Amino acid sequence: MKTTRSIFIALLLLIPFSTVIAQSVTANTAINNVLTAYYGVKDALAGDNSSAAQSKAKELFTAVNAVPMDKLNPDQHKIWMAYTDKLQFDSRHISESTAIDHQREHFTSLSKNMYEVIKGLKVNNTVVYEQYCPMKKATWLSETSAIKNPYLGKKMLDCGRTTATLNPASK
């Protein structure tokens, strides 16, 4: 009987801890979904495919709106709130246009803001590379170290360099 009661008390003490872990994983997964959707936009622009960029930007907009802000810790919440409207604005504009130059203009600010979000939240599951296009003086994020320039596309696909690396968040 004493052992059963001890196990019951131990389980009660673990429930709040497991709930916090589950909440954290949910928020982390949602942020990583935003990053994955961003990569879809980047890849479409690198391939000079404005209709794919439009479609992927809709997915990005949906992913941004799906982040459970109540599951973020206070510091993460502050960062997310500072950038949510900006991410929504640029992803929405990319999704509403088929003019690739206009999409790339919004991708510039989208990329700056995504970098700040990922750097600040520290929840990325994989390495994130910040890369720079000297011709456009603009950055973008990539999941690989290989340069695939979304600003110049097939015209100069390998133009650029890696300027920063964000390692995966420790688990």
Contacts in CASP RR format, 6 or more apart in sequence:
PFRMAT RR
TARGET T0000
AUTHOR 0000-0000-0000
METHOD contacts of the structure
MODEL  1
MKTTRSIFIALLLLIPFSTVIAQSVTANTAINNVLTAYYGVKDALAGDNS
SAAQSKAKELFTAVNAVPMDKLNPDQHKIWMAYTDKLQFDSRHISESTAI
DHQREHFTSLSKNMYEVIKGLKVNNTVVYEQYCPMKKATWLSETSAIKNP
YLGKKMLDCGRTTATLNPASK
23 71 0 8 1.000
24 71 0 8 1.000
24 73 0 8 1.000
26 68 0 8 1.000
26 71 0 8 1.000
27 67 0 8 1.000
27 68 0 8 1.000
27 71 0 8 1.000
27 72 0 8 1.000
27 76 0 8 1.000
27 123 0 8 1.000
28 123 0 8 1.000
28 125 0 8 1.000
28 169 0 8 1.000
30 63 0 8 1.000
30 66 0 8 1.000
30 67 0 8 1.000
30 68 0 8 1.000
30 71 0 8 1.000
31 67 0 8 1.000
31 117 0 8 1.000
31 118 0 8 1.000
31 121 0 8 1.000
31 123 0 8 1.000
31 124 0 8 1.000
32 123 0 8 1.000
32 124 0 8 1.000
32 125 0 8 1.000
33 63 0 8 1.000
33 66 0 8 1.000
34 60 0 8 1.000
34 63 0 8 1.000
34 64 0 8 1.000
34 67 0 8 1.000
34 87 0 8 1.000
34 114 0 8 1.000
34 117 0 8 1.000
35 114 0 8 1.000
35 118 0 8 1.000
35 124 0 8 1.000
35 128 0 8 1.000
35 141 0 8 1.000
36 63 0 8 1.000
37 56 0 8 1.000
37 59 0 8 1.000
37 60 0 8 1.000
37 62 0 8 1.000
37 63 0 8 1.000
37 64 0 8 1.000
38 60 0 8 1.000
38 110 0 8 1.000
38 114 0 8 1.000
38 141 0 8 1.000
39 141 0 8 1.000
39 142 0 8 1.000
39 143 0 8 1.000
40 56 0 8 1.000
40 59 0 8 1.000
40 60 0 8 1.000
41 53 0 8 1.000
41 56 0 8 1.000
41 57 0 8 1.000
41 60 0 8 1.000
41 91 0 8 1.000
41 94 0 8 1.000
41 107 0 8 1.000
41 110 0 8 1.000
41 150 0 8 1.000
42 107 0 8 1.000
42 111 0 8 1.000
42 140 0 8 1.000
42 141 0 8 1.000
42 142 0 8 1.000
42 148 0 8 1.000
42 150 0 8 1.000
43 56 0 8 1.000
43 148 0 8 1.000
43 150 0 8 1.000
44 50 0 8 1.000
44 52 0 8 1.000
44 53 0 8 1.000
44 55 0 8 1.000
44 56 0 8 1.000
45 53 0 8 1.000
45 100 0 8 1.000
45 103 0 8 1.000
45 104 0 8 1.000
45 107 0 8 1.000
45 150 0 8 1.000
45 151 0 8 1.000
45 153 0 8 1.000
46 148 0 8 1.000
46 149 0 8 1.000
46 150 0 8 1.000
46 153 0 8 1.000
46 157 0 8 1.000
47 148 0 8 1.000
47 150 0 8 1.000
47 153 0 8 1.000
47 154 0 8 1.000
47 157 0 8 1.000
48 100 0 8 1.000
48 153 0 8 1.000
48 154 0 8 1.000
50 97 0 8 1.000
50 98 0 8 1.000
50 99 0 8 1.000
50 100 0 8 1.000
50 103 0 8 1.000
51 98 0 8 1.000
53 94 0 8 1.000
53 100 0 8 1.000
53 103 0 8 1.000
54 94 0 8 1.000
54 95 0 8 1.000
54 96 0 8 1.000
54 97 0 8 1.000
54 98 0 8 1.000
54 103 0 8 1.000
55 95 0 8 1.000
57 91 0 8 1.000
57 92 0 8 1.000
57 94 0 8 1.000
57 95 0 8 1.000
57 103 0 8 1.000
58 91 0 8 1.000
58 95 0 8 1.000
60 87 0 8 1.000
60 91 0 8 1.000
60 94 0 8 1.000
60 95 0 8 1.000
61 88 0 8 1.000
61 91 0 8 1.000
61 92 0 8 1.000
61 95 0 8 1.000
64 84 0 8 1.000
64 87 0 8 1.000
64 88 0 8 1.000
64 91 0 8 1.000
65 88 0 8 1.000
67 80 0 8 1.000
67 84 0 8 1.000
69 77 0 8 1.000
69 80 0 8 1.000
69 81 0 8 1.000
69 84 0 8 1.000
72 80 0 8 1.000
72 121 0 8 1.000
76 120 0 8 1.000
76 121 0 8 1.000
76 123 0 8 1.000
79 116 0 8 1.000
79 117 0 8 1.000
79 120 0 8 1.000
79 121 0 8 1.000
80 117 0 8 1.000
80 121 0 8 1.000
83 113 0 8 1.000
83 116 0 8 1.000
83 117 0 8 1.000
86 109 0 8 1.000
86 110 0 8 1.000
86 113 0 8 1.000
87 110 0 8 1.000
87 113 0 8 1.000
87 114 0 8 1.000
87 117 0 8 1.000
89 106 0 8 1.000
90 106 0 8 1.000
90 107 0 8 1.000
90 109 0 8 1.000
90 110 0 8 1.000
90 113 0 8 1.000
91 110 0 8 1.000
93 102 0 8 1.000
93 103 0 8 1.000
93 106 0 8 1.000
94 103 0 8 1.000
94 106 0 8 1.000
94 107 0 8 1.000
94 110 0 8 1.000
97 103 0 8 1.000
104 136 0 8 1.000
104 150 0 8 1.000
104 151 0 8 1.000
107 140 0 8 1.000
107 150 0 8 1.000
107 151 0 8 1.000
108 136 0 8 1.000
108 138 0 8 1.000
108 151 0 8 1.000
111 138 0 8 1.000
111 139 0 8 1.000
111 140 0 8 1.000
111 141 0 8 1.000
112 139 0 8 1.000
114 141 0 8 1.000
115 130 0 8 1.000
115 139 0 8 1.000
115 141 0 8 1.000
115 164 0 8 1.000
118 124 0 8 1.000
118 128 0 8 1.000
118 141 0 8 1.000
118 166 0 8 1.000
119 166 0 8 1.000
122 169 0 8 1.000
123 169 0 8 1.000
124 166 0 8 1.000
124 168 0 8 1.000
124 169 0 8 1.000
125 168 0 8 1.000
125 169 0 8 1.000
126 143 0 8 1.000
126 168 0 8 1.000
127 143 0 8 1.000
127 165 0 8 1.000
127 166 0 8 1.000
127 167 0 8 1.000
127 168 0 8 1.000
128 141 0 8 1.000
128 142 0 8 1.000
128 143 0 8 1.000
128 165 0 8 1.000
128 166 0 8 1.000
129 141 0 8 1.000
129 142 0 8 1.000
129 143 0 8 1.000
129 144 0 8 1.000
129 145 0 8 1.000
129 162 0 8 1.000
129 164 0 8 1.000
129 165 0 8 1.000
129 166 0 8 1.000
130 139 0 8 1.000
130 140 0 8 1.000
130 141 0 8 1.000
130 162 0 8 1.000
130 163 0 8 1.000
130 164 0 8 1.000
130 165 0 8 1.000
130 166 0 8 1.000
131 139 0 8 1.000
131 140 0 8 1.000
131 141 0 8 1.000
131 142 0 8 1.000
131 147 0 8 1.000
131 149 0 8 1.000
131 160 0 8 1.000
131 161 0 8 1.000
131 162 0 8 1.000
131 163 0 8 1.000
132 138 0 8 1.000
132 139 0 8 1.000
132 160 0 8 1.000
132 161 0 8 1.000
132 162 0 8 1.000
132 163 0 8 1.000
133 139 0 8 1.000
133 140 0 8 1.000
133 149 0 8 1.000
133 151 0 8 1.000
133 152 0 8 1.000
133 159 0 8 1.000
133 160 0 8 1.000
134 159 0 8 1.000
134 160 0 8 1.000
134 161 0 8 1.000
135 151 0 8 1.000
135 152 0 8 1.000
135 156 0 8 1.000
135 159 0 8 1.000
136 151 0 8 1.000
136 152 0 8 1.000
138 151 0 8 1.000
139 163 0 8 1.000
140 149 0 8 1.000
140 150 0 8 1.000
140 151 0 8 1.000
142 148 0 8 1.000
145 162 0 8 1.000
147 157 0 8 1.000
147 158 0 8 1.000
147 159 0 8 1.000
147 160 0 8 1.000
147 161 0 8 1.000
147 162 0 8 1.000
148 157 0 8 1.000
148 158 0 8 1.000
149 156 0 8 1.000
149 157 0 8 1.000
149 158 0 8 1.000
149 159 0 8 1.000
149 160 0 8 1.000
152 159 0 8 1.000
END
